[in-house]
Amino acid sequence: MTLILLIFFCLCITGVRVDFFNRDYISRDTTIQINGIFVFLVFLSHFAGYLDHEYPLNFIYMNVRGFFGQLVVTTFLFYSGYGILTSINRKKEAYIRTIPVKVLELIFDFSVAIVLFLLVQSFFGRFFDPIEIILSCVGWISVGNSNWYLFDILLLYMITYVSFTISKDRKMSLSLVLIFSLISMVLLAQYQTGTRWYNTFLCFWLGMVYAQIKPKYEKMVQKDKKKYYWALAVLVIIFLISILLRNVMLFYIIHALVFTLLINHLSMIVHIDNPVLKWLGSHIFSIYILQRIPMIIGDHLEFIDEHMIVYFIFSLVMTGIMAEVFDRFVHMISKKVFVPIKMMVKEG
């Protein structure tokens, strides 16, 4: 695993250059590449969950994995929040009205993936009752898949819809998103197992806030390089301090928020142009929801006992093929179904 991580790091720095100021630092082309880095780290983390950690050199990777923890999903949430508020600012009420349709579209896509998981699980003799299947389609429970992230995204989209429907004032709407997010975090802590359900939840809201203050912030750091580097130094110091205190949940949340700001800030001077990262980032949803299928199959076939490399290559290649097929066909179907509905909703 350590060797794989090293190879991936070498791949990531291919096509990277450092120069002040990257005007495309938060464009779709850049953000999907950054997300491409982290979705691969998510893949490695999930794959490592099936391994015997005593494999040679695995302890180095496990330390890296332990350091990142839930930080690997923070940019997904941050950029989602940023993208939604940017769309709201540009398309106004027409976009807000389409958010529930987007939620239904995500549930449709995820439900197709759930069917695939159910087929695989049934082949190995594991079955689920109807209630479990229904709840799994919104991510509340798992049938072997990664589920919490989808549930959180669906919840955050609905929080956004409600907040921006209640108030047309941007500051008030963002305040409502924060309030509803905090309430949701308390409820998730009460009714779900594991801090992953809520410890990065506010990164979505932070992305929305950044979308709102972006013009002023960019003007400040572009005007004077010293201000950029002072801001970078402050973020690094807060991040390092929060590492020491992140065993306390409040500081872990701060830790996650500062991490996203740090990545965003660094992207202002780091230019990325990597076709592999672009592919990974453009298939982030399908990679994330499908990657455990080949891992489950390989685990049942006992690849891990003597063939860890075969197991990894099998999981990686199958995930890539499944993601490509899923995005080409399932998304094509969902677009044909939901795009006309979105158009009708936009027109009122």
C-alpha positions in Angstrom: 0.0 0.0 0.0 2.9 2.3 0.7 4.4 1.7 -2.7 1.0 2.3 -4.3 0.7 5.6 -2.5 4.1 6.6 -3.6 3.4 5.8 -7.2 0.2 7.8 -7.0 2.0 10.8 -5.5 4.5 10.7 -8.4 1.5 10.6 -10.8 -0.1 13.6 -9.1 2.9 15.9 -9.4 3.0 15.2 -13.2 1.8 18.3 -14.9 1.9 20.5 -11.8 3.5 23.9 -11.8 3.6 26.6 -9.1 2.9 30.2 -10.1 1.0 33.1 -8.6 -2.0 33.6 -9.3 -4.0 30.7 -10.8 -7.2 32.3 -12.0 -8.8 28.9 -12.6 -8.1 27.7 -9.0 -11.7 26.9 -8.3 -12.9 26.2 -11.8 -14.5 22.9 -12.6 -11.4 21.7 -14.4 -9.3 22.3 -11.3 -11.7 21.1 -8.7 -12.4 17.8 -10.4 -8.7 17.1 -10.4 -8.3 17.9 -6.7 -11.3 15.7 -6.0 -9.7 13.1 -8.2 -6.8 13.0 -5.8 -9.0 12.5 -2.8 -11.4 9.9 -4.4 -8.4 7.7 -5.1 -7.3 8.2 -1.4 -10.8 7.1 -0.5 -10.4 4.0 -2.7 -7.1 3.2 -0.9 -8.7 3.7 2.5 -11.6 1.4 1.7 -9.3 -1.2 0.2 -7.1 -1.1 3.2 -10.1 -2.0 5.3 -10.0 -5.5 3.7 -6.3 -6.0 4.3 -4.1 -7.6 6.9 -2.2 -4.5 8.0 0.9 -6.6 8.8 1.8 -6.7 5.1 5.4 -5.2 4.6 5.4 -1.4 4.6 1.7 -1.2 5.2 2.3 0.6 8.5 3.6 3.6 6.6 0.5 3.9 4.6 -1.7 3.2 7.6 -0.1 6.2 9.3 -0.9 8.4 6.3 -4.4 7.0 6.3 -4.8 7.8 10.0 -3.6 11.3 9.5 -6.0 12.1 6.7 -9.0 10.2 8.2 -12.2 12.0 7.1 -10.2 14.9 5.5 -10.3 12.9 2.3 -14.0 13.8 1.7 -13.9 17.5 2.8 -13.2 18.9 -0.7 -16.2 16.9 -2.1 -18.5 18.8 0.4 -16.7 22.1 0.1 -16.9 22.2 -3.7 -20.5 21.0 -3.7 -21.5 23.8 -1.4 -19.5 26.3 -3.5 -21.1 25.0 -6.7 -24.6 25.2 -5.5 -24.4 28.8 -4.2 -22.6 29.8 -7.4 -25.5 28.3 -9.4 -28.1 30.0 -7.1 -26.4 33.4 -7.5 -26.4 32.9 -11.3 -29.8 31.3 -11.9 -31.7 32.6 -8.9 -35.1 31.0 -8.1 -35.1 28.9 -11.2 -32.2 26.9 -9.8 -33.5 26.6 -6.3 -36.7 25.0 -7.6 -34.7 22.3 -9.3 -32.9 21.1 -6.1 -35.6 18.6 -5.1 -35.4 17.1 -8.6 -31.6 16.9 -8.2 -32.2 14.9 -5.0 -34.5 12.5 -6.8 -31.9 12.1 -9.6 -29.2 11.2 -7.0 -31.5 8.7 -5.3 -32.3 7.1 -8.7 -28.6 6.8 -9.5 -27.8 5.5 -6.1 -30.7 3.0 -6.2 -29.3 1.5 -9.4 -26.0 1.0 -7.5 -27.9 -0.6 -4.6 -29.4 -3.1 -7.0 -25.9 -4.1 -8.1 -24.8 -4.5 -4.4 -27.9 -6.6 -3.7 -27.2 -8.9 -6.6 -23.6 -9.4 -5.5 -24.6 -10.0 -1.8 -27.3 -12.5 -2.8 -24.8 -14.4 -4.9 -22.8 -14.9 -1.7 -25.8 -15.8 0.4 -26.6 -12.5 2.1 -30.1 -11.1 1.8 -32.0 -8.0 3.1 -35.6 -7.2 4.0 -37.6 -4.6 2.1 -37.3 -1.9 4.8 -33.5 -2.3 4.8 -33.5 -2.0 1.0 -35.6 1.2 1.0 -33.5 2.8 3.7 -30.3 1.9 1.8 -31.5 3.8 -1.3 -31.2 7.0 0.6 -28.0 6.0 2.4 -29.4 5.6 5.9 -28.1 2.0 6.1 -25.6 0.0 4.1 -26.0 -3.2 2.2 -22.2 -3.4 1.9 -21.8 -0.1 0.1 -20.5 3.2 1.4 -23.6 5.1 2.4 -23.1 8.0 4.9 -21.8 10.5 2.3 -24.8 10.1 0.0 -27.2 10.5 2.9 -25.3 13.7 4.0 -25.4 15.1 0.5 -29.1 14.5 0.1 -29.7 16.1 3.5 -27.6 19.1 2.7 -29.3 19.6 -0.6 -32.7 19.6 1.2 -31.4 21.9 3.9 -30.3 24.3 1.1 -33.6 24.1 -0.6 -35.6 24.8 2.6 -33.2 27.6 3.7 -33.3 29.5 0.4 -37.0 29.0 0.0 -37.7 30.5 3.4 -35.5 33.5 2.9 -34.4 35.3 -0.3 -31.8 37.3 1.6 -28.4 35.6 1.1 -27.0 36.2 4.6 -30.2 35.0 6.2 -30.3 31.9 3.9 -26.7 31.0 4.8 -27.5 31.5 8.5 -30.4 29.1 8.1 -28.2 26.5 6.3 -25.8 26.8 9.3 -28.5 26.4 11.9 -30.2 23.4 10.1 -26.7 21.9 9.6 -25.9 22.1 13.3 -29.3 20.6 14.2 -28.7 17.8 11.7 -25.2 17.1 13.2 -26.7 16.7 16.7 -29.4 14.3 15.4 -26.9 12.3 13.3 -24.7 12.0 16.4 -27.7 10.7 18.3 -29.1 8.2 15.8 -26.1 7.0 13.7 -22.9 5.2 14.7 -19.6 6.9 13.9 -18.5 10.5 13.8 -18.0 10.3 10.0 -21.8 11.2 9.7 -21.3 14.7 11.0 -17.6 15.7 11.6 -17.2 17.1 8.1 -20.8 18.2 7.6 -20.1 21.9 7.8 -17.6 21.9 4.9 -20.6 22.1 2.6 -21.8 25.3 4.3 -18.2 26.7 4.3 -18.1 26.2 0.5 -21.3 28.3 0.2 -19.8 31.0 2.4 -16.7 31.0 0.3 -18.8 31.4 -2.9 -20.3 34.5 -1.3 -17.1 36.1 -0.2 -14.9 34.9 -3.1 -14.7 38.3 -5.0 -13.6 40.2 -2.0 -11.2 37.5 -0.8 -9.6 37.1 -4.3 -9.2 40.9 -4.6 -7.4 41.0 -1.2 -4.9 38.2 -1.9 -4.3 39.2 -5.6 -3.6 42.8 -4.7 -0.6 42.0 -2.5 1.4 38.7 -2.5 2.3 39.4 1.1 -1.3 39.1 2.1 -1.6 35.8 0.3 1.3 34.4 2.1 0.2 35.8 5.5 -3.2 34.2 5.0 -1.4 30.9 4.0 0.7 31.1 7.2 -2.3 31.7 9.4 -4.2 28.7 7.8 -1.1 26.4 8.3 -0.7 27.4 11.9 -4.3 26.9 12.7 -4.3 23.5 10.9 -1.2 22.3 12.8 -2.6 23.4 16.1 -5.9 21.7 15.3 -4.0 18.4 14.6 -2.9 18.3 18.2 -6.4 18.9 19.5 -8.5 17.0 17.0 -9.4 14.2 19.5 -11.9 16.7 20.7 -14.8 16.8 18.3 -15.1 20.6 18.1 -11.4 20.9 17.1 -11.8 18.0 14.6 -14.6 20.0 12.9 -12.4 23.1 12.9 -9.5 20.9 11.6 -11.7 19.8 8.6 -12.9 23.3 7.8 -9.3 24.7 7.9 -8.1 21.8 5.7 -10.6 22.7 2.9 -9.6 26.4 3.1 -5.9 25.4 3.0 -6.4 23.2 -0.1 -8.4 26.0 -1.7 -5.7 28.6 -0.8 -2.9 26.4 -2.2 -4.8 25.9 -5.4 -4.4 29.6 -6.1 -0.7 29.0 -6.8 -0.6 25.4 -7.8 -1.7 24.7 -11.3 -2.8 21.1 -12.1 -3.1 19.6 -15.5 -3.3 15.8 -15.2 -5.6 13.6 -17.5 -5.7 10.8 -14.9 -6.9 13.1 -12.2 -9.4 14.6 -14.6 -10.8 11.1 -15.3 -10.9 10.2 -11.6 -12.6 13.5 -10.7 -15.2 13.3 -13.5 -16.3 9.9 -12.3 -16.2 10.7 -8.6 -19.8 9.6 -7.8 -19.6 6.3 -9.5 -16.2 5.5 -8.2 -17.2 6.3 -4.7 -20.4 4.2 -4.7 -19.3 1.2 -6.8 -15.7 0.6 -5.5 -16.7 -1.8 -2.8 -18.3 -4.3 -5.2 -15.1 -5.7 -6.6 -13.6 -5.5 -3.1 -16.4 -7.6 -1.7 -16.0 -10.1 -4.6 -12.3 -10.3 -4.2 -12.7 -10.7 -0.4 -15.1 -13.7 -0.9 -12.7 -15.2 -3.5 -10.0 -14.9 -0.8 -7.6 -12.9 -3.0 -6.2 -11.3 0.1 -4.8 -14.5 1.5 -1.9 -14.8 -0.9 -2.6 -12.4 -3.8 -2.8 -8.8 -2.4 -1.4 -7.3 -5.6 -3.9 -9.3 -7.8 -6.7 -8.2 -5.4 -5.7 -4.5 -5.7 -5.4 -4.6 -9.5 -8.7 -6.5 -9.8 -10.5 -4.0 -7.5 -9.0 -0.9 -9.3 -9.6 -2.1 -12.8 -13.1 -3.4 -12.1 -14.0 -0.1 -10.3 -12.7 1.9 -13.3 -14.7 -0.2 -15.8 -17.9 -0.2 -13.7 -17.6 3.6 -13.2 -17.2 4.3 -16.9 -20.2 2.0 -17.8 -22.3 3.4 -15.0 -21.7 7.0 -16.1 -22.3 6.3 -19.7 -25.6 4.4 -19.3 -27.2 5.0 -16.0 -26.5 8.7 -16.1 -27.7 8.8 -19.7 -31.0 7.3 -18.5 -31.4 9.6 -15.5 -30.7 12.6 -17.7 -33.4 11.6 -20.1 -35.8 11.2 -17.2 -34.9 14.2 -15.0 -33.6 16.9 -17.3 -37.1 17.5 -18.8 -38.5 17.6 -15.3 -35.9 20.2 -14.3 -36.8 22.3 -17.4 -40.5 22.3 -16.4 -39.7 23.2 -12.8 -37.4 26.1 -13.9 -40.2 27.5 -16.0 -42.5 27.4 -13.0 
